[in-house]
């Protein structure tokens, strides 16, 4: 099976994923974006700082991903960090 991101380094791939998450949050309808940002705040991240940042920390980006998923009412979230592959 071909690699999904063959032309991007690991760091570039992470930066691209973070940029997509930020764009996704910014592009939500106002009420939905407000709900996601409330979840981000509940997870301990300053929403204004997060949206103003071009490169949030990995922890902030992870929490944004969690908030986006919860805002969409996902059934399950899987975090693969630290799992043997």
Residue pairs with C-beta under 8 A, 6 or more apart in sequence:
5 13
8 16
14 58
14 61
15 55
17 61
18 55
18 56
18 61
21 61
21 64
21 65
21 68
22 50
22 51
22 53
22 56
22 64
24 68
25 33
25 36
25 37
25 51
25 64
25 67
25 68
26 33
26 51
28 36
28 71
32 71
35 71
36 64
36 67
36 68
36 70
36 71
37 47
37 51
37 67
38 47
39 66
39 67
39 70
39 71
40 47
40 50
40 63
40 64
40 67
41 47
43 63
43 66
43 67
44 63
45 60
45 63
45 64
50 56
50 60
50 64
53 60
56 64
62 79
66 77
69 77
